[in-house]
Structure formats: structure tokens, C-alpha cells
Amino acid sequence: MDIYNKSITELSDLLSKKVISSLEMTDYFIKRIKLFDSKLNSFITINEDEARKQAAFADSMIANKKNHLLTGIPIAHKDLFSTKGLLTSCGSKMLENYIPPYDATVVSKLNNLGMVNIGKTNMDEFAMGSSNESSYFGPVKNPWNLDRVPGGSSGGSASAVAARLTPIATGSDTGGSIRQPASFCGLTGLKPTYGSVSRYGMIAYASSLDQGGPIAKSAEDCAILYNEIKGFDKNDPTSNHEVKQNNIDLRLSKDEVKNITIGIPKKYFSEGLDQNISNVISDSIDVFKKMGFNFKEISLPNHSYTIPAYYIIASAEASSNLSRYDGVKFGHRCNDPKNLIDLYSRTRQEGFGKEVKKRIMIGAYALSSGYYDEYYMRALKIRRIIRDDFLSAFNEVDYIFAPTSPSTAFKIGEKTSNATDMYLSDIYTTPVNLAGLPALSIPVGYSDNLPVGMQIIGNDFTEDKILEIAHLFQKETDWHLHVPEAFSHE
Amino acid sequence: MFDKKKIKDVAQLAMIAVDDNDLSYFSSEISEFLKTIEQMDAINLSEINPLYHAPDMSLKGREDEVDIDAKNDGINCSPNHNGKYFIVPKVID
């Protein structure tokens, strides 16, 4: 049965009508992983045996009519979500043998609904990267062109969904790590408002920026998953009580559209953006205009300070968070340590890759005596003015459209020798993380046969509306339904 | 310039052992990074308050309750333990 391109709702319908069992559906997607993933390297672990047990349990839930829309649907988790009893490597040698004793809140919520965890996806080491080339388990390939990166750091999740090896996946977004790979792979990816989705059990990179979310084929699928993973969690001290509890129903009407004004930040479209991408986004804005949305140019004047501020804050938090990897409590330990300092420093030399070490050192330097004010404190102040710029813009407009990335998927190896160039690929996504806002990347066309993504950015806790806007667009267009040719068969 | 001596100091601060090849690599990479972020100096921030979390929030605490099962599971994750304690190299001679 040709089910690889079906939506979550369609798959759920097949399960509840007993056209297919969850066990059969699980076997179907595991077969696709075994058939195609040798070309992509999108999975670190295939959870075959446990997935089949979960699927059998889901089938019993369906038989007893205790099922939810997501019951029995396969999902893949980025390998930084802790999964009890299942390897959670974070793409690092440091954790290549780490079996967590508990589930992340996101994982346990979805397990409780009867979703089937078919495996853990590849990622940049400790989520530090924009290309999925820093993984200890090797680079991931983009299904649209196997010579190109899938984006990062949730590159494995994006590659797996794009090749239809799983109906949906989780990702995490610290500086664009859901949206940029979604853009590079022709997918829809949601970075929720900071504090909306529990970080409990999500291996930390930069705690004030990290946020989990869905990577899926459509806004509708993202909404279905987001409905279930959002919400306050007492185990996460940064979880926010203000997150809306209502289910997102995607019922934005055409009359409401006429009252919505979208802001277009001039600078985003004039500096450093590939002209073909600019043209593709302009064409998609024309579609929104025909649907009745209003548009207005806006200014985000301090945009150019984003990259320095982001990399200082993220590195500072990483240097603190990753100090826990010391060879004592969990993870890699060096052989024959001479003393405690030797144990710490050699374990960390052997266990971390170069990009991770570099960011830890930058962070340690930025936080050190004499440099704290010059680097870390200035970066936090810039963070304030970047958020203020967005809040001022939201006094004039309801939502903001922006490119997701200045380029389409680049070639594997193209930017590994030029870190500055790599960091600049996050220029349109990092401001959203610094400001804590929600943003969705949706596919809007192609440039040289590679997918182009566009962001819909909203004010705090407006995920429902940005998903509704995207859903209306996806009812008018079919970019989100396209499957890379090499993976569009059984 | 972030020279090799400075890299050694920072690596020690970060508790990461580095060899000679690493020193050259990180010296060049971190020097390049610091050049990139020089533009932060161009903006006057004297009247601006730092923003630690967005949206602004205060961290919430929870009861400090002992979870015996989790502790036992946790120690099993250690690369060297005796079921009750983590084992590390001798600290005092």
C-alpha cells in the first residue's frame, strides 16, 4: 500500500478503520529505512524490536477504542531527546554508549498516546552546527540532492521525513535547527515560543535558547504534534504557564485574513540573500496577497548584531552545560587517568569533536574574569534590543515573513573550512531564538531544483495563528506534498 | 590575536586537553571568530538592561524530594562505579 506520503490524519484514518494495523505501518516504515537510509545516514538507531512492541500495544488501544489521532503512528526522535533504555548519543562520541534511565517529557507524552518510536535521528554533535557535518556518526545527506547537506542541527530528522522514512519527527531549535533543515529539505518545521515545550530530558546545548518542536510534511501535521507536546511541565524550571492549552483547530477564515497584516523586514531581503530565493519568496507573497492578507514593510534595525550576540550567548551557555561531561557520572571516560584533572581534561579531549570544543572554549573565554562584561554582558544587552525591535514591529503588524536561510542546501564540505560563512547561514533564524518567539518554516518553491523555505514569525504564544496561516497557504499550493524523486516509490 | 599561549590558558579553563595540532587549529578559528564579533563594539548599550530569558520569566523551583529509583538508575550510567559510589582516581596521596 502506497502510504509513505500520507498525512497524519490520513494515516490515523487508515488505522482506525483497520485498513492497516500499526504493526504493519511500523514494519512498512522500518522497511523504507532499511531500503533507503544507507544513502542518507539519517538514523543513528533503528528501534525495530521495541517499535514493534509499541505498535502491537497501539493496535490493542485501537481495538479497545482508546485511541487518539496519533495512536499507532510512527515517529522518529532527534537523538538528543532522552529515551529510557535506548541509546541517546546527541551525535557525540561522548555519549556513544549512553542509555538514559528516563524519558524526556516530549517522548513520554507521545508514548502515552501510543505513538511508535521507530528510531533516533542523526544530528550535529550536541546540536552545534548548521549542516549535520559535525556528527560523530558521519554527515547526513539531503534527499533532494545527495551531494548536499540537509541543514542542521536536526538534519537527520529533516532528511528522514523528506525521504518519507517516517511520517513525522521531533527536532530542537537553538538558532534555527528545526527551521533551516526544514527549509533545506522542503518540509514544515515549527520552533515554538520559548517555554512552550518542556526541555526536561532534552540534552542541553544553550538552555535559554533551546526549544523542541515538530518537523513534518505540513502545517497540519505540525499542529497535531504540537498540540500534544506543548504545555507546562513542573520538571522544567523554564516551562511557561502562559502556553495556550487549547487545541489548534486550523480554522482561520478568509474574512479574518482581511484583518491580518504581515510585516516584511526590508533588510532581510536586501543584504546577502540569494536573488533566486528572494524571487521565490516574492512569488509566494503574491499567493498570500491573492488570499487577502495585507502587507507592510517594517524595520528590524539591529538585525546585523544578531550573529555575534547569538554565538556568544550560545557558546557561554554551552560551556556551562557541557561541564557535566567529566568522565565521572555518565558518558565517555579516558583510559588510565593519572589524576582527577587528567580524567576530566583527557575525557573531554577524546569525547568532544572540534566544533564542540571550540564553542566550549569561546564560552569559557567570554565568561571569564575580565571579559564577561566585554562579551557576555554586551551580547545579553543586544538580545534585549533585538527582542524590542520585534515587539515594536508587532505594534505595526500581526506577523512577519522572512527567508529561512540566505541560501538553499549547500554542498557537503563547502563551508566546513569557513566557520564564519557557516555561522552566517543562521542569520535569519537566530534573531527569533534570541527574542524567544515562535516561527514556522514552510516550503514555498525551488531554486535550482532545491527547496526554498520561508519563515512565518509571530509574537509570543501565537503558534496557533502562524500554523493556521501556513495551513491556508498549503491548501492553495502543493510544495509541501513534493517528494524527492529517488524516494518517491515503495 | 588569540595566540597559542592564550589557547592553552582557555583550554585549561574549559578543562580540555589540547595537543600541538589543536593549538594551531583553535588559535586560528577563535581569532577569526573574535574578528567576526568585533561589530558588537559599534553599538552604544549603556542604557540597556541585559535579557537572560525571552519571554522574561523567573525560574520556578520544585520540592527537593529524593527519588531513590532514579538515583540507582543514574549511578548505573557511570563508566566506573561500585553500585553506590562513583569511582575516580585518587584525589589525595
HADDOCK unambig.tbl for C-alpha pairs under 7 A between the chains (distance, minus, plus):
assign (segid A and resid 98 and name CA) (segid B and resid 77 and name CA) 6.97 0.50 0.50
assign (segid A and resid 101 and name CA) (segid B and resid 73 and name CA) 5.69 0.50 0.50
assign (segid A and resid 101 and name CA) (segid B and resid 74 and name CA) 6.45 0.50 0.50
assign (segid A and resid 194 and name CA) (segid B and resid 54 and name CA) 6.89 0.50 0.50
assign (segid A and resid 208 and name CA) (segid B and resid 53 and name CA) 5.72 0.50 0.50
assign (segid A and resid 237 and name CA) (segid B and resid 59 and name CA) 5.42 0.50 0.50
assign (segid A and resid 237 and name CA) (segid B and resid 60 and name CA) 4.86 0.50 0.50
assign (segid A and resid 237 and name CA) (segid B and resid 61 and name CA) 6.31 0.50 0.50
assign (segid A and resid 238 and name CA) (segid B and resid 59 and name CA) 5.80 0.50 0.50
assign (segid A and resid 238 and name CA) (segid B and resid 60 and name CA) 6.99 0.50 0.50
assign (segid A and resid 305 and name CA) (segid B and resid 40 and name CA) 6.31 0.50 0.50
assign (segid A and resid 308 and name CA) (segid B and resid 36 and name CA) 6.97 0.50 0.50
assign (segid A and resid 308 and name CA) (segid B and resid 37 and name CA) 4.74 0.50 0.50
assign (segid A and resid 308 and name CA) (segid B and resid 40 and name CA) 6.88 0.50 0.50
assign (segid A and resid 328 and name CA) (segid B and resid 78 and name CA) 6.15 0.50 0.50
assign (segid A and resid 328 and name CA) (segid B and resid 79 and name CA) 6.75 0.50 0.50
assign (segid A and resid 328 and name CA) (segid B and resid 86 and name CA) 6.60 0.50 0.50
assign (segid A and resid 328 and name CA) (segid B and resid 88 and name CA) 6.83 0.50 0.50
assign (segid A and resid 329 and name CA) (segid B and resid 75 and name CA) 6.93 0.50 0.50
assign (segid A and resid 329 and name CA) (segid B and resid 77 and name CA) 6.71 0.50 0.50
assign (segid A and resid 329 and name CA) (segid B and resid 78 and name CA) 4.55 0.50 0.50
assign (segid A and resid 329 and name CA) (segid B and resid 86 and name CA) 6.90 0.50 0.50
assign (segid A and resid 330 and name CA) (segid B and resid 77 and name CA) 5.05 0.50 0.50
assign (segid A and resid 330 and name CA) (segid B and resid 78 and name CA) 4.35 0.50 0.50
assign (segid A and resid 330 and name CA) (segid B and resid 79 and name CA) 6.11 0.50 0.50
assign (segid A and resid 331 and name CA) (segid B and resid 79 and name CA) 6.77 0.50 0.50
assign (segid A and resid 333 and name CA) (segid B and resid 79 and name CA) 6.44 0.50 0.50
assign (segid A and resid 337 and name CA) (segid B and resid 89 and name CA) 6.74 0.50 0.50
assign (segid A and resid 338 and name CA) (segid B and resid 89 and name CA) 6.92 0.50 0.50
assign (segid A and resid 339 and name CA) (segid B and resid 89 and name CA) 5.32 0.50 0.50
assign (segid A and resid 339 and name CA) (segid B and resid 90 and name CA) 6.55 0.50 0.50
assign (segid A and resid 339 and name CA) (segid B and resid 91 and name CA) 6.82 0.50 0.50
assign (segid A and resid 340 and name CA) (segid B and resid 88 and name CA) 6.96 0.50 0.50
assign (segid A and resid 340 and name CA) (segid B and resid 89 and name CA) 5.78 0.50 0.50
assign (segid A and resid 340 and name CA) (segid B and resid 91 and name CA) 6.54 0.50 0.50
assign (segid A and resid 344 and name CA) (segid B and resid 15 and name CA) 6.48 0.50 0.50
assign (segid A and resid 345 and name CA) (segid B and resid 15 and name CA) 4.81 0.50 0.50
assign (segid A and resid 345 and name CA) (segid B and resid 16 and name CA) 4.33 0.50 0.50
assign (segid A and resid 345 and name CA) (segid B and resid 17 and name CA) 4.88 0.50 0.50
assign (segid A and resid 346 and name CA) (segid B and resid 16 and name CA) 6.56 0.50 0.50
assign (segid A and resid 346 and name CA) (segid B and resid 17 and name CA) 5.44 0.50 0.50
assign (segid A and resid 348 and name CA) (segid B and resid 16 and name CA) 5.44 0.50 0.50
assign (segid A and resid 349 and name CA) (segid B and resid 16 and name CA) 5.28 0.50 0.50
assign (segid A and resid 349 and name CA) (segid B and resid 17 and name CA) 5.30 0.50 0.50
assign (segid A and resid 349 and name CA) (segid B and resid 18 and name CA) 6.81 0.50 0.50
assign (segid A and resid 358 and name CA) (segid B and resid 26 and name CA) 6.64 0.50 0.50
assign (segid A and resid 360 and name CA) (segid B and resid 14 and name CA) 6.59 0.50 0.50
assign (segid A and resid 361 and name CA) (segid B and resid 10 and name CA) 6.10 0.50 0.50
assign (segid A and resid 361 and name CA) (segid B and resid 11 and name CA) 6.20 0.50 0.50
assign (segid A and resid 361 and name CA) (segid B and resid 14 and name CA) 5.78 0.50 0.50
assign (segid A and resid 364 and name CA) (segid B and resid 10 and name CA) 6.91 0.50 0.50
assign (segid A and resid 364 and name CA) (segid B and resid 13 and name CA) 6.63 0.50 0.50
assign (segid A and resid 364 and name CA) (segid B and resid 14 and name CA) 5.87 0.50 0.50
assign (segid A and resid 365 and name CA) (segid B and resid 10 and name CA) 6.21 0.50 0.50
assign (segid A and resid 377 and name CA) (segid B and resid 50 and name CA) 6.65 0.50 0.50
assign (segid A and resid 380 and name CA) (segid B and resid 50 and name CA) 4.66 0.50 0.50
assign (segid A and resid 380 and name CA) (segid B and resid 51 and name CA) 5.27 0.50 0.50
assign (segid A and resid 380 and name CA) (segid B and resid 52 and name CA) 6.43 0.50 0.50
assign (segid A and resid 381 and name CA) (segid B and resid 45 and name CA) 6.64 0.50 0.50
assign (segid A and resid 381 and name CA) (segid B and resid 48 and name CA) 5.84 0.50 0.50
assign (segid A and resid 381 and name CA) (segid B and resid 49 and name CA) 5.75 0.50 0.50
assign (segid A and resid 381 and name CA) (segid B and resid 50 and name CA) 4.13 0.50 0.50
assign (segid A and resid 381 and name CA) (segid B and resid 51 and name CA) 6.14 0.50 0.50
assign (segid A and resid 383 and name CA) (segid B and resid 51 and name CA) 6.04 0.50 0.50
assign (segid A and resid 384 and name CA) (segid B and resid 50 and name CA) 6.09 0.50 0.50
assign (segid A and resid 384 and name CA) (segid B and resid 51 and name CA) 5.07 0.50 0.50
assign (segid A and resid 435 and name CA) (segid B and resid 54 and name CA) 5.54 0.50 0.50
assign (segid A and resid 436 and name CA) (segid B and resid 54 and name CA) 4.64 0.50 0.50
assign (segid A and resid 436 and name CA) (segid B and resid 55 and name CA) 5.77 0.50 0.50
